[in-house]
Amino acid sequence: LLLFLILLPSLPIISSTATETAIATTLSHPPKNISSCLLTAGVLNFTTPSLSPTTFSHLLHFSIQNLRFFSTLLPKPSIIILPSSLADLISSILCSTHSHLSIRLRSGGHSYEGLSYLSSLPFSLIDLINLNHFHFHPSSLSLWVQTGSTLGQTYHFISTLNLSLAFSAGSCPTVGIGGHISGGGFGLLSRKFGLAADNVIDAILVDFSGRVLDRKSMGEDVFWAIRGGGGGTWGAVFAWRLQLSLVPTTVTGFIVNRPGSVRFVSGLVYKWQRVGPSLPDEFYLSVFIGAGLPQMVNRTVGLSVTFNGFFLGPRSEALEILNRWFPELGLTEPDCKEMSWIESVVFFSGLGPNRTVEDLKDRVLHDRKFFKAKSDYVREPISRQDWMAVIEWLVVEPKAHLILDPYGGAMSRINGGDLPFPHRDGNLYGIQYLIEWTAEDEGKGQEYIEWLREFYEFTRGLVSKGPRAAYVNYLDLDLGVNYWDLNGDNARVYGEKYYLGNYDRLVKAKTAIDPNNVFNNPQSVPPLRLSSSVSSENGQSAG
């Protein structure tokens, strides 16, 4: 078995020749037992339910960020492997396939539907938590980031280089960068610099056969697909090369809450939907609407709307712009805080008060909840009357809220086919529907989920159509699943909602890089018609 390894001097985290030889020797006569296979290949960091039940349980649950999937009734992996090198990652993949196990890849564990650590068939969980190293190229202002790093760890490392450097990605620091980029990756800088995936200029991918591919060797179609075509689908990305952006030394942030009646809140939101997408590219102004918003210390405050504002520049300029565009908000100088970009990351992180830049390195999400989410895109302004009707729903259920993310700016200038993420020009904003609850209410979990589904159905006529679009990083299994359909018809149902006209190109890329569907999940992109002997759920023999 030949392993094609690319030795990159600029990324000093590649396996040694001795290790490569050990892997090849192992796979020439692979043991049927995955533990033996891994040990022979020199992979020592793994555990099974029988080997150490306590350690296994801790590792499994450490990165499960949605408490809906803590249930003891859900399927568990046969083994958890924690590779710490490229050689370990290759061996983990090959030993899993030789042992007839499906593969799940977990970076940060924030999959909304638990798809990075759940499977209905026997599977190995390859947890990428130890692949968290960085290598900076000063001449190009680019950064190699291993795929198990979190956004917080990445932002922290960038801040040690230069306070004028930044990367455009999401605000939650415990999200794994691998999964985030795989779905596109929207954040506070996206109106200025595009998505996280728009700023990836190279990657190292391990395919199902153990080949190690960079951008050139994987080809432009596959490189296009891995940047927004969904996680756990194309192979295992070992590292991403990010193009960093220059930002001012002083930026401005604010979080202001406006409580009030349905009429008052709907009036502010109605005005925002014309302002948010039209502000200068340097301005990001998002909206949270609910009767028990998570930002509020006292969640019983009643109906309110919160505006999160971020501006690449000083407070005086931010105030001048927003008071000209949106005087109804009533923003004042004390509302606004000047800070560095990395301080703004902490400010909008949701980590709570008195947190510092050092806290960004913490992988633990300390406020985990049970939740269900959905997403939409809005292409035409929603009337004030319709907003009043929508907000009446939120008054009835204070455990639910909406998040509105403004598009426009760079998001409108980048072509919808440049990456698999198609939601570009013509989209005013994205909507995330969230309902959250705690262990005290777990008996009502299904009731909350059904409520959210009814709410989502209520808004159907107000959002994008033909199809009703969705954001793949806000996974929603209600949109459809694909388990045993060999023709891919089921996959097209959800695939065209996530990827619109880019779906067929993704299928071609999948067929080229993973024709037997080794890397998959219930909402992954399948290859062109699978062999009748191949399972759509795990890529192994169905017999």
C-alpha positions as CSV (number, residue, x, y, z in Angstrom):
1,L,0.0,0.0,0.0
2,L,1.6,3.2,-1.1
3,L,1.1,6.4,0.9
4,F,1.5,9.6,-1.0
5,L,2.8,12.1,1.6
6,I,3.5,15.8,0.8
7,L,6.4,17.1,2.8
8,L,5.8,20.8,3.4
9,P,8.7,22.6,5.0
10,S,6.4,25.5,5.8
11,L,4.2,23.3,8.0
12,P,6.6,21.5,10.4
13,I,4.0,19.0,11.6
14,I,4.3,16.2,9.1
15,S,5.1,12.6,10.0
16,S,8.6,11.1,9.8
17,T,9.7,8.6,7.3
18,A,10.0,5.9,10.0
19,T,6.4,6.5,10.9
20,E,5.3,6.3,7.3
21,T,7.0,3.0,7.0
22,A,5.3,1.7,10.1
23,I,1.9,2.6,8.7
24,A,2.6,0.9,5.4
25,T,3.8,-2.2,7.1
26,T,0.8,-2.3,9.3
27,L,-1.6,-2.0,6.4
28,S,0.2,-4.6,4.4
29,H,-1.1,-7.1,6.9
30,P,-3.8,-5.2,8.8
31,P,-5.1,-6.8,12.0
32,K,-8.9,-7.2,12.1
33,N,-9.0,-5.7,15.6
34,I,-8.8,-1.9,15.4
35,S,-6.9,-1.6,18.7
36,S,-4.2,-3.9,17.4
37,C,-4.1,-2.1,14.1
38,L,-3.6,1.3,15.8
39,L,-0.9,0.0,18.2
40,T,1.0,-1.6,15.3
41,A,0.9,1.7,13.5
42,G,2.2,3.5,16.6
43,V,-1.1,5.2,17.5
44,L,-1.3,5.0,21.3
45,N,-3.9,7.6,22.2
46,F,-7.3,5.9,22.0
47,T,-9.8,4.3,24.3
48,T,-12.8,2.0,24.1
49,P,-15.8,1.4,26.4
50,S,-14.2,-1.8,27.7
51,L,-10.7,-0.5,28.0
52,S,-11.5,2.4,30.3
53,P,-15.2,3.2,30.7
54,T,-14.6,6.3,32.8
55,T,-12.0,7.8,30.3
56,F,-14.2,6.8,27.4
57,S,-17.3,8.5,28.8
58,H,-15.3,11.7,29.6
59,L,-13.7,11.9,26.2
60,L,-17.1,11.3,24.4
61,H,-19.0,13.9,26.4
62,F,-16.2,16.5,26.7
63,S,-17.0,18.0,23.2
64,I,-20.8,17.3,23.0
65,Q,-22.0,20.9,23.0
66,N,-25.8,20.1,22.6
67,L,-27.1,18.3,25.7
68,R,-29.8,16.7,23.6
69,F,-27.2,14.2,22.6
70,F,-26.0,13.3,26.1
71,S,-28.6,10.5,26.3
72,T,-27.4,7.1,27.3
73,L,-29.9,5.7,24.7
74,L,-28.0,7.1,21.8
75,P,-25.4,5.0,19.9
76,K,-21.8,5.3,21.1
77,P,-18.6,4.9,19.1
78,S,-16.7,1.6,19.3
79,I,-13.5,3.5,19.8
80,I,-12.4,7.1,20.3
81,I,-9.1,8.0,18.7
82,L,-7.1,11.2,19.4
83,P,-4.5,11.6,16.7
84,S,-1.7,14.1,17.4
85,S,0.1,14.0,14.1
86,L,-0.6,13.5,10.4
87,A,0.7,9.9,10.6
88,D,-1.8,9.2,13.5
89,L,-4.6,10.7,11.4
90,I,-3.8,8.5,8.4
91,S,-3.6,5.4,10.6
92,S,-6.8,6.3,12.3
93,I,-8.7,6.4,9.0
94,L,-7.1,3.3,7.5
95,C,-7.5,1.2,10.7
96,S,-11.1,2.2,10.9
97,T,-11.9,1.3,7.3
98,H,-10.0,-2.0,7.6
99,S,-12.0,-2.8,10.7
100,H,-15.3,-2.1,8.9
101,L,-16.2,0.9,11.0
102,S,-17.9,4.0,9.9
103,I,-15.9,7.2,10.6
104,R,-17.0,10.3,12.4
105,L,-14.6,13.3,12.6
106,R,-15.0,15.8,15.5
107,S,-13.3,19.1,15.7
108,G,-15.1,21.2,18.3
109,G,-18.3,19.2,18.7
110,H,-20.7,22.0,17.8
111,S,-22.7,20.0,15.2
112,Y,-26.2,21.2,15.8
113,E,-27.5,17.7,15.2
114,G,-24.6,15.8,16.7
115,L,-23.5,14.4,13.4
116,S,-19.8,14.7,14.3
117,Y,-20.1,12.0,17.0
118,L,-23.3,10.0,16.2
119,S,-23.9,7.1,13.8
120,S,-26.6,4.4,13.5
121,L,-23.9,1.9,12.6
122,P,-20.7,0.8,14.4
123,F,-18.2,3.6,14.1
124,S,-15.0,5.1,15.2
125,L,-14.9,8.7,16.6
126,I,-11.7,10.4,15.4
127,D,-11.5,13.4,17.8
128,L,-9.1,16.0,16.4
129,I,-8.7,17.9,19.6
130,N,-4.9,17.3,19.7
131,L,-4.4,18.7,16.2
132,N,-4.1,22.3,17.4
133,H,-0.8,23.7,16.2
134,F,-0.1,26.9,14.2
135,H,2.6,28.1,11.8
136,F,2.7,31.7,10.6
137,H,4.1,33.0,7.3
138,P,5.0,36.7,7.9
139,S,5.7,37.4,4.2
140,S,2.2,36.5,3.1
141,L,0.4,37.1,6.4
142,S,-1.0,33.6,6.1
143,L,-1.4,31.0,8.9
144,W,-1.4,27.2,8.9
145,V,-3.9,26.1,11.4
146,Q,-4.5,22.4,12.3
147,T,-8.1,21.4,12.1
148,G,-8.7,20.6,15.7
149,S,-8.0,24.1,16.8
150,T,-10.9,26.1,18.1
151,L,-11.8,29.6,16.9
152,G,-10.8,31.0,20.3
153,Q,-7.4,29.3,20.1
154,T,-6.9,30.6,16.6
155,Y,-7.8,34.1,17.5
156,H,-5.6,34.0,20.6
157,F,-2.6,32.9,18.5
158,I,-3.2,35.6,15.9
159,S,-3.2,38.2,18.7
160,T,0.3,37.1,19.7
161,L,1.6,38.0,16.2
162,N,0.2,41.5,15.7
163,L,-2.8,43.3,17.1
164,S,-3.6,44.6,13.6
165,L,-4.1,41.1,12.2
166,A,-7.4,39.3,12.3
167,F,-9.3,36.4,10.7
168,S,-12.9,36.5,9.5
169,A,-14.9,33.8,11.3
170,G,-17.6,33.2,13.9
171,S,-17.9,34.6,17.4
172,C,-18.2,31.4,19.6
173,P,-14.7,30.6,20.7
174,T,-15.2,26.9,21.4
175,V,-16.3,26.1,17.8
176,G,-13.8,23.9,16.0
177,I,-12.2,25.6,13.0
178,G,-12.4,22.5,10.9
179,G,-16.2,22.2,11.1
180,H,-16.7,25.9,10.9
181,I,-14.7,26.4,7.6
182,S,-16.3,23.2,6.2
183,G,-19.7,25.0,6.3
184,G,-18.5,28.4,5.2
185,G,-18.1,30.2,8.5
186,F,-19.9,33.6,8.9
187,G,-18.9,36.1,11.5
188,L,-18.6,39.8,12.5
189,L,-15.9,40.5,9.8
190,S,-17.8,38.8,7.0
191,R,-19.4,42.0,5.6
192,K,-15.8,43.3,5.2
193,F,-13.7,40.2,4.3
194,G,-16.2,37.4,3.5
195,L,-16.6,34.1,5.1
196,A,-13.9,32.1,6.9
197,A,-13.9,29.7,3.8
198,D,-13.4,32.7,1.5
199,N,-10.1,33.3,3.3
200,V,-8.6,29.8,3.0
201,I,-5.9,29.6,0.4
202,D,-4.6,26.0,0.9
203,A,-5.4,22.8,2.9
204,I,-4.0,19.4,3.7
205,L,-6.6,16.7,3.1
206,V,-6.3,12.9,4.0
207,D,-8.6,10.9,1.7
208,F,-10.2,7.5,2.3
209,S,-7.1,5.6,1.0
210,G,-4.6,7.5,3.2
211,R,-3.4,9.8,0.4
212,V,-2.3,13.3,1.7
213,L,-3.3,16.0,-0.7
214,D,-2.7,19.7,-0.9
215,R,-4.6,22.2,-3.0
216,K,-2.6,21.4,-6.1
217,S,-2.8,17.6,-5.8
218,M,-6.5,17.4,-4.7
219,G,-7.5,19.7,-7.6
220,E,-9.5,22.8,-7.7
221,D,-12.9,21.1,-7.7
222,V,-12.2,19.3,-4.4
223,F,-10.5,22.3,-2.9
224,W,-13.6,24.3,-3.8
225,A,-15.8,21.6,-2.2
226,I,-14.1,21.4,1.2
227,R,-14.6,25.1,1.8
228,G,-18.3,25.2,2.5
229,G,-19.6,21.8,1.2
230,G,-20.2,20.4,4.7
231,G,-18.0,18.7,7.3
232,G,-17.1,15.0,7.5
233,T,-17.8,14.5,3.8
234,W,-14.7,14.7,1.7
235,G,-11.9,13.2,3.9
236,A,-10.2,14.5,6.9
237,V,-8.7,18.0,6.7
238,F,-5.4,18.0,8.6
239,A,-4.7,21.7,8.3
240,W,-6.0,24.9,6.7
241,R,-3.9,27.8,5.4
242,L,-5.7,31.0,6.3
243,Q,-5.2,34.4,4.7
244,L,-5.2,36.9,7.6
245,S,-6.6,40.4,7.2
246,L,-5.3,43.8,8.5
247,V,-7.7,45.7,10.8
248,P,-7.4,49.0,12.6
249,T,-5.7,49.1,16.0
250,T,-8.9,50.6,17.4
251,V,-12.4,49.1,16.8
252,T,-15.7,49.8,18.5
253,G,-18.3,47.5,20.0
254,F,-21.6,47.8,21.7
255,I,-24.4,45.6,22.9
256,V,-27.6,47.5,23.6
257,N,-31.0,46.1,24.7
258,R,-34.3,47.7,24.0
259,P,-37.3,46.3,25.9
260,G,-40.8,47.2,24.8
261,S,-44.1,46.2,23.3
262,V,-44.6,44.1,20.2
263,R,-45.2,47.3,18.2
264,F,-42.1,49.0,19.5
265,V,-39.8,46.0,19.0
266,S,-41.2,45.3,15.5
267,G,-40.7,48.9,14.6
268,L,-37.0,48.7,15.4
269,V,-36.5,45.4,13.6
270,Y,-38.5,46.6,10.6
271,K,-36.1,49.6,10.3
272,W,-33.0,47.5,11.0
273,Q,-33.7,45.1,8.0
274,R,-33.2,48.1,5.7
275,V,-30.2,49.5,7.6
276,G,-28.1,46.4,8.6
277,P,-27.4,45.1,5.1
278,S,-26.7,48.6,3.7
279,L,-24.2,50.0,6.3
280,P,-20.6,50.5,5.3
281,D,-18.7,47.2,5.0
282,E,-16.8,48.1,8.2
283,F,-20.1,47.9,10.2
284,Y,-21.8,44.8,11.5
285,L,-25.1,45.2,13.3
286,S,-27.0,42.0,14.3
287,V,-30.3,41.5,16.1
288,F,-31.5,39.2,18.9
289,I,-35.3,39.1,19.5
290,G,-37.1,37.3,22.3
291,A,-38.9,37.4,25.6
292,G,-36.1,35.8,27.5
293,L,-32.9,36.7,25.6
294,P,-29.8,34.8,26.8
295,Q,-27.8,38.1,27.0
296,M,-30.1,39.4,29.7
297,V,-29.0,38.7,33.3
298,N,-32.7,38.6,34.2
299,R,-34.3,36.5,31.5
300,T,-37.8,37.3,32.8
301,V,-37.4,40.9,31.6
302,G,-40.0,40.3,28.9
303,L,-40.0,41.1,25.2
304,S,-36.9,42.9,24.0
305,V,-34.5,43.3,21.1
306,T,-30.7,43.4,21.5
307,F,-28.4,45.0,18.9
308,N,-24.8,43.8,18.7
309,G,-22.7,46.4,16.9
310,F,-19.1,46.1,15.7
311,F,-17.2,48.7,13.7
312,L,-13.7,48.7,12.3
313,G,-12.8,52.2,13.5
314,P,-13.2,54.7,16.4
315,R,-16.3,55.3,18.5
316,S,-16.9,58.8,17.1
317,E,-17.1,57.5,13.6
318,A,-19.4,54.5,14.6
319,L,-21.7,56.9,16.4
320,E,-21.9,59.3,13.5
321,I,-22.7,56.5,11.0
322,L,-25.3,54.8,13.1
323,N,-27.1,57.9,14.3
324,R,-27.3,59.0,10.7
325,W,-28.6,55.6,9.4
326,F,-30.6,54.4,12.5
327,P,-31.5,57.3,14.8
328,E,-34.4,55.3,16.2
329,L,-31.9,53.1,18.0
330,G,-30.8,56.0,20.2
331,L,-27.2,54.9,20.5
332,T,-25.1,57.1,22.8
333,E,-21.4,57.5,23.5
334,P,-21.5,55.5,26.8
335,D,-23.0,52.6,24.9
336,C,-19.9,52.2,22.8
337,K,-16.6,50.8,23.9
338,E,-13.3,51.2,22.0
339,M,-10.9,48.3,22.1
340,S,-8.5,46.2,20.0
341,W,-9.9,43.5,17.6
342,I,-8.9,40.7,19.9
343,E,-10.6,42.4,22.8
344,S,-13.7,42.7,20.7
345,V,-13.5,38.9,20.2
346,V,-13.8,38.5,23.9
347,F,-16.5,41.2,24.1
348,F,-18.8,39.3,21.7
349,S,-17.8,35.8,22.7
350,G,-20.6,35.1,25.1
351,L,-18.1,34.0,27.7
352,G,-19.6,36.4,30.3
353,P,-18.2,39.3,32.3
354,N,-14.6,39.7,33.5
355,R,-13.2,37.3,30.8
356,T,-9.8,38.0,29.2
357,V,-8.0,37.2,26.0
358,E,-6.5,34.2,27.7
359,D,-9.9,32.7,28.3
360,L,-10.2,32.3,24.5
361,K,-8.0,29.2,24.7
362,D,-10.4,27.3,26.9
363,R,-12.1,24.6,24.8
364,V,-14.9,24.0,27.4
365,L,-18.3,25.5,26.8
366,H,-19.3,26.1,30.3
367,D,-23.0,27.0,29.6
368,R,-24.1,24.0,27.7
369,K,-27.9,23.6,27.0
370,F,-30.4,21.5,25.2
371,F,-31.3,23.2,22.0
372,K,-32.8,22.9,18.5
373,A,-32.2,25.4,15.7
374,K,-33.3,26.2,12.2
375,S,-32.3,28.8,9.6
376,D,-33.6,30.9,6.8
377,Y,-32.6,33.7,4.4
378,V,-34.6,36.9,3.7
379,R,-34.4,38.4,0.2
380,E,-37.2,41.0,0.5
381,P,-37.9,43.2,3.6
382,I,-40.6,41.8,5.8
383,S,-43.5,44.2,6.5
384,R,-43.9,45.7,9.9
385,Q,-47.3,44.0,10.3
386,D,-45.7,40.6,9.5
387,W,-42.9,41.3,12.0
388,M,-45.6,42.0,14.7
389,A,-47.1,38.6,14.0
390,V,-43.7,36.9,14.1
391,I,-42.8,38.5,17.4
392,E,-46.1,37.6,19.0
393,W,-44.9,34.0,18.7
394,L,-41.8,34.8,20.7
395,V,-43.9,36.4,23.4
396,V,-45.7,33.1,23.9
397,E,-42.5,31.1,24.1
398,P,-39.7,32.9,26.1
399,K,-37.3,30.0,25.6
400,A,-37.1,30.8,21.9
401,H,-35.3,33.7,20.2
402,L,-34.3,34.8,16.7
403,I,-30.9,36.0,15.6
404,L,-30.7,38.1,12.5
405,D,-27.3,38.4,10.8
406,P,-26.8,41.2,8.2
407,Y,-25.4,40.4,4.8
408,G,-24.5,43.0,2.1
409,G,-21.0,44.3,1.8
410,A,-18.4,41.7,0.7
411,M,-21.1,39.0,1.0
412,S,-22.9,40.6,-1.9
413,R,-19.8,41.1,-4.0
414,I,-18.6,37.5,-3.9
415,N,-20.2,35.3,-6.5
416,G,-22.6,32.6,-5.3
417,G,-20.6,29.9,-7.1
418,D,-17.2,30.9,-5.9
419,L,-17.6,28.5,-3.0
420,P,-20.3,25.9,-2.2
421,F,-21.9,28.5,0.2
422,P,-24.3,30.1,-2.2
423,H,-26.1,32.7,-0.1
424,R,-24.6,35.9,-1.5
425,D,-26.0,38.8,-3.5
426,G,-29.7,39.4,-3.0
427,N,-29.8,38.1,0.6
428,L,-30.5,40.9,3.0
429,Y,-29.9,38.8,6.1
430,G,-29.9,35.3,7.6
431,I,-32.2,34.1,10.4
432,Q,-31.3,31.6,13.0
433,Y,-34.2,30.2,15.0
434,L,-33.2,28.9,18.5
435,I,-35.1,27.3,21.3
436,E,-33.0,26.4,24.4
437,W,-33.9,24.6,27.6
438,T,-32.2,23.1,30.7
439,A,-32.2,19.7,32.4
440,E,-35.1,20.8,34.5
441,D,-37.3,21.0,31.4
442,E,-35.9,18.0,29.6
443,G,-39.2,16.2,29.8
444,K,-40.6,18.9,27.6
445,G,-37.8,18.7,25.0
446,Q,-40.0,17.2,22.2
447,E,-42.7,19.8,23.0
448,Y,-40.2,22.6,22.5
449,I,-38.9,21.1,19.2
450,E,-42.5,20.8,17.9
451,W,-43.1,24.4,18.8
452,L,-40.1,25.6,16.9
453,R,-41.2,23.5,13.8
454,E,-44.6,25.2,13.9
455,F,-43.0,28.6,14.2
456,Y,-40.7,27.9,11.3
457,E,-43.7,26.8,9.2
458,F,-45.5,30.0,10.1
459,T,-42.7,32.1,8.6
460,R,-42.6,30.2,5.3
461,G,-44.2,33.0,3.2
462,L,-41.7,35.6,4.5
463,V,-38.4,34.1,3.5
464,S,-36.5,32.7,0.5
465,K,-38.4,30.4,-1.8
466,G,-37.7,27.9,-4.6
467,P,-36.1,26.3,-2.5
468,R,-36.4,27.7,1.0
469,A,-32.7,28.1,1.7
470,A,-30.8,27.1,4.8
471,Y,-27.2,27.5,6.2
472,V,-25.4,24.2,6.5
473,N,-23.5,25.2,9.7
474,Y,-26.9,25.4,11.4
475,L,-27.7,21.7,10.6
476,D,-31.3,20.8,10.6
477,L,-32.3,17.1,10.0
478,D,-35.9,18.2,9.5
479,L,-34.8,19.3,6.0
480,G,-34.2,15.7,5.0
481,V,-31.8,12.8,5.5
482,N,-30.1,10.3,3.3
483,Y,-29.4,6.8,4.7
484,W,-30.0,4.1,2.1
485,D,-31.0,5.9,-1.0
486,L,-28.4,4.9,-3.6
487,N,-29.6,7.4,-6.2
488,G,-29.1,10.4,-4.1
489,D,-32.7,11.6,-4.5
490,N,-33.1,12.1,-0.8
491,A,-29.8,14.0,-0.5
492,R,-30.9,16.4,-3.2
493,V,-33.8,17.5,-1.0
494,Y,-31.6,19.0,1.7
495,G,-28.6,19.5,-0.6
496,E,-30.3,22.1,-2.7
497,K,-31.6,24.0,0.3
498,Y,-28.1,24.3,1.7
499,Y,-26.2,24.7,-1.6
500,L,-28.8,25.8,-4.1
501,G,-27.3,25.6,-7.7
502,N,-23.9,24.4,-6.4
503,Y,-25.2,21.0,-5.3
504,D,-24.5,19.1,-8.6
505,R,-20.9,20.4,-8.7
506,L,-20.5,19.1,-5.1
507,V,-21.7,15.6,-6.1
508,K,-19.1,15.6,-8.9
509,A,-16.4,16.6,-6.4
510,K,-17.5,13.9,-4.0
511,T,-17.4,11.3,-6.7
512,A,-13.9,12.2,-7.5
513,I,-12.5,12.3,-4.0
514,D,-14.6,9.7,-2.2
515,P,-16.5,7.5,-4.7
516,N,-17.4,4.8,-2.1
517,N,-18.8,7.3,0.4
518,V,-16.5,6.4,3.2
519,F,-16.9,9.8,4.7
520,N,-20.5,10.6,5.2
521,N,-23.4,11.4,7.6
522,P,-27.1,11.7,7.2
523,Q,-26.9,15.1,5.5
524,S,-23.6,14.7,3.6
525,V,-23.3,15.1,-0.2
526,P,-23.2,11.6,-1.8
527,P,-21.2,10.5,-4.8
528,L,-22.9,9.7,-8.1
529,R,-25.0,6.5,-7.9
530,L,-23.4,4.3,-5.3
531,S,-22.7,0.6,-5.9
532,S,-25.7,-1.5,-4.6
533,S,-23.3,-3.1,-2.1
534,V,-22.4,0.2,-0.4
535,S,-24.3,1.7,2.5
536,S,-25.1,5.4,2.2
537,E,-24.7,5.7,5.9
538,N,-21.3,4.4,6.5
539,G,-19.6,3.6,3.2
540,Q,-19.2,-0.1,4.2
541,S,-20.8,-3.2,2.9
542,A,-24.5,-3.3,3.6
543,G,-24.5,-7.1,3.7
